């Protein structure tokens, strides 16, 4: 415990009191150097096995994610009594648990978290699919569009903030006294966000997931609220990125 406190004190007194806001910690005694940004696309990737391996991993992970999560949702929606099902809590656990398991299994090959949630709800039978909304995100009765927008902003903020904090190599190098198993907090964040926002919006927090469901369902009331599931996640993600860069990655300042 003393060594951990000493590490914190050393880090807090290593830098001058006045530093530009958002200046990231780059300590010379850590074994991490900020890598240069990767290009968006490199043509040579098309001839690399790693490219196709990542695609296969994405496909299998997405299939497994949809299989478990959709079956859970179908079981809840088909039942006349919610007391005989896992309910909203079970749905939230299905999404969060599968994200945890699959990110853990495939993170070394690909980064599946942003792609796994492209659920469109096709697992329902046609009649049930139409009567239960087809998995499309809409603001539930009793809530305003402002409520839905706020839920999407905060939900996306929680998820993106958690992903940044759990996967930031620079933070791990600086704060080596903080043990991190990245898939666990990411999966738990997905669980908590679903638990809080399923009753309000059905939980979007991913424009691709919301767009796919809206296109397949293609009903007017699904499109009426659709803008919320683009504006909310973009605002939430931008705020999370700003907060992570300015506060979490910032140099530790000495107290006066």
C-alpha positions in Angstrom: 0.0 0.0 0.0 2.9 2.4 0.9 4.5 1.8 -2.5 1.2 2.6 -4.3 0.8 5.8 -2.4 4.4 6.7 -3.1 3.8 6.2 -6.8 0.8 8.5 -6.7 2.8 11.2 -4.8 5.7 11.0 -7.2 3.3 11.4 -10.2 1.5 14.3 -8.6 4.8 16.2 -8.0 6.6 15.4 -11.2 5.1 18.1 -13.3 4.9 21.9 -12.9 1.7 23.4 -11.4 0.8 25.2 -14.6 0.2 23.1 -17.7 -2.1 23.6 -20.7 -5.6 22.2 -20.1 -5.8 18.7 -21.5 -2.1 18.1 -21.6 -1.6 14.4 -21.5 0.8 12.7 -19.1 3.9 11.5 -20.9 6.3 10.3 -18.3 9.8 9.3 -19.4 10.1 6.6 -16.8 7.1 4.7 -18.2 7.5 2.1 -20.9 4.8 3.7 -23.2 5.2 6.2 -26.0 2.2 7.6 -27.9 2.1 5.8 -31.3 1.5 7.8 -34.5 -2.1 7.8 -35.8 -2.9 4.9 -38.2 -4.2 5.7 -41.7 -7.9 5.1 -42.3 -7.2 2.6 -45.1 -4.1 0.8 -46.5 -4.6 -1.0 -49.8 -2.1 -3.7 -48.8 -4.5 -4.8 -46.0 -6.6 -6.5 -48.6 -3.9 -9.1 -49.2 -3.2 -9.6 -45.5 -4.6 -12.6 -43.6 -5.0 -10.4 -40.5 -7.7 -8.4 -42.4 -9.8 -11.4 -43.2 -9.2 -13.0 -39.8 -10.6 -9.8 -38.2 -13.6 -10.0 -40.5 -14.3 -13.6 -39.6 -13.9 -12.8 -35.9 -16.4 -10.0 -36.3 -18.9 -12.2 -38.0 -18.8 -15.0 -35.4 -18.9 -12.6 -32.5 -21.9 -10.7 -34.0 -23.7 -14.0 -34.7 -23.2 -15.2 -31.1 -24.2 -11.8 -29.7 -27.4 -11.7 -31.7 -28.3 -15.3 -31.0 -28.2 -14.9 -27.2 -29.6 -11.4 -27.0 -32.5 -11.8 -29.5 -33.5 -15.1 -27.9 -33.6 -13.4 -24.5 -35.8 -10.6 -25.9 -38.1 -13.0 -27.7 -38.6 -15.0 -24.5 -39.6 -11.9 -22.6 -41.9 -10.5 -25.3 -43.7 -13.8 -26.1 -44.6 -14.5 -22.5 -48.0 -13.3 -21.2 -46.6 -12.8 -17.7 -43.3 -11.0 -17.3 -43.0 -12.7 -13.9 -42.2 -16.0 -15.7 -39.4 -14.4 -17.7 -36.0 -12.8 -17.0 -37.6 -9.4 -17.6 -35.7 -6.2 -18.3 -32.9 -7.2 -15.9 -32.3 -10.4 -17.9 -32.3 -8.5 -21.2 -29.7 -6.1 -19.8 -27.6 -9.0 -18.5 -27.8 -10.7 -21.9 -26.5 -7.7 -23.7 -23.9 -6.7 -21.1 -22.7 -10.3 -20.5 -22.3 -11.1 -24.1 -20.4 -7.9 -24.7 -18.1 -8.8 -21.9 -17.5 -12.4 -23.1 -17.0 -11.5 -26.8 -14.8 -8.4 -26.2 -12.6 -10.6 -24.0 -12.4 -13.3 -26.7 -11.8 -11.2 -29.7 -10.3 -7.9 -28.6 -6.8 -9.1 -29.6 -8.0 -9.7 -33.2 -10.5 -7.0 -33.7 -12.4 -4.4 -31.7 -16.0 -5.8 -31.7 -17.7 -3.5 -29.2 -18.9 -0.9 -31.8 -20.1 -3.5 -34.3 -21.7 -6.2 -32.1 -24.8 -4.1 -31.3 -26.2 -3.9 -34.8 -29.3 -5.7 -33.8 -32.2 -5.3 -36.2 -34.7 -7.6 -34.5 -35.1 -10.1 -37.4 -35.3 -13.0 -34.9 -39.1 -12.4 -34.3 -41.8 -14.2 -36.2 -43.6 -11.8 -38.7 -46.7 -11.2 -36.5 -44.8 -10.8 -33.3 -42.2 -8.7 -35.1 -44.8 -6.2 -36.2 -46.8 -6.1 -33.0 -43.7 -5.7 -30.8 -42.0 -2.9 -32.7 -39.4 -4.9 -34.6 -36.6 -3.9 -32.3 -36.9 -0.3 -33.5 -36.0 2.4 -31.0 -38.8 4.8 -30.1 -39.5 7.0 -27.1 -41.8 5.1 -24.9 -45.3 6.4 -23.9 -45.1 8.6 -20.9 -41.8 10.1 -21.8 -41.0 13.2 -23.9 -38.6 13.5 -26.8 -36.4 15.5 -24.4 -36.4 12.5 -22.0 -35.4 10.2 -24.8 -32.6 12.5 -26.0 -31.2 12.9 -22.5 -31.3 9.1 -21.9 -29.3 8.5 -25.2 -26.8 11.2 -24.4 -26.1 10.0 -20.9 -26.2 6.3 -21.9 -23.7 6.8 -24.7 -21.5 9.0 -22.5 -21.3 6.2 -19.9 -20.4 3.6 -22.5 -17.8 5.6 -24.5 -16.2 7.0 -21.4 -15.9 3.5 -20.0 -14.4 2.1 -23.3 -11.8 5.0 -23.4 -10.8 4.6 -19.8 -10.6 0.8 -20.0 -8.6 0.6 -23.2 -6.3 3.7 -23.0 -2.7 2.3 -23.1 -1.3 5.6 -21.9 -3.5 5.7 -18.8 -2.6 2.1 -18.1 1.1 3.0 -18.3 0.8 6.0 -16.1 -1.6 4.6 -13.6 0.0 1.1 -13.3 -1.3 0.8 -9.8 -4.9 0.5 -11.2 -5.6 -3.0 -12.4 -7.9 -3.1 -15.5 -9.6 -6.0 -17.2 -11.1 -4.0 -20.1 -14.0 -6.3 -21.2 -15.4 -6.4 -17.6 -16.1 -2.6 -17.1 -17.2 -2.4 -20.8 -19.7 -5.2 -20.4 -20.9 -3.9 -17.1 -21.4 -0.4 -18.5 -23.6 -1.9 -21.3 -25.6 -3.8 -18.7 -26.2 -0.7 -16.6 -27.1 1.5 -19.5 -29.6 -1.1 -20.8 -31.1 -1.4 -17.3 -31.7 2.3 -17.1 -32.8 3.2 -20.7 -34.7 0.1 -22.0 -38.0 1.5 -20.4 -37.4 4.9 -22.0 -36.0 4.4 -25.5 -35.3 0.6 -25.8 -31.6 1.6 -25.6 -30.1 2.9 -28.8 -26.6 4.3 -27.9 -25.5 3.2 -31.4 -26.8 4.8 -34.6 -26.1 1.7 -36.6 -28.2 -0.4 -34.4 -31.1 2.1 -34.5 -30.9 2.7 -38.2 -30.9 -1.0 -39.1 -33.9 -1.7 -36.9 -35.8 1.3 -38.3 -35.1 0.3 -41.9 -36.3 -3.3 -41.4 -39.4 -2.3 -39.4 -40.1 0.8 -41.6 -43.1 2.3 -39.8 -43.8 6.0 -39.4 -43.7 6.1 -35.6 -40.2 4.5 -35.7 -38.9 7.2 -38.0 -40.6 10.1 -36.0 -38.1 9.7 -33.2 -35.2 8.4 -35.2 -33.2 11.6 -35.0 -32.9 11.2 -31.3 -30.8 8.0 -31.8 -28.3 9.9 -33.9 -28.1 13.2 -32.1 -28.0 11.7 -28.7 -25.2 9.2 -29.3 -23.1 11.8 -31.2 -23.4 14.3 -28.4 -22.8 11.7 -25.7 -19.7 10.3 -27.5 -18.2 13.7 -28.1 -18.6 14.8 -24.5 -17.1 11.5 -23.3 -14.1 12.0 -25.7 -13.6 15.5 -24.5 -13.9 14.6 -20.8 -11.5 11.7 -21.2 -8.9 13.8 -23.1 -9.1 16.9 -20.8 -9.6 15.3 -17.4 -8.7 11.6 -17.3 -5.6 11.7 -19.6 -4.4 15.1 -18.2 -1.2 15.6 -16.3 -1.6 15.2 -12.5 -1.2 18.7 -11.0 0.4 19.6 -7.7 -1.9 21.0 -5.1 -1.0 24.4 -3.9 
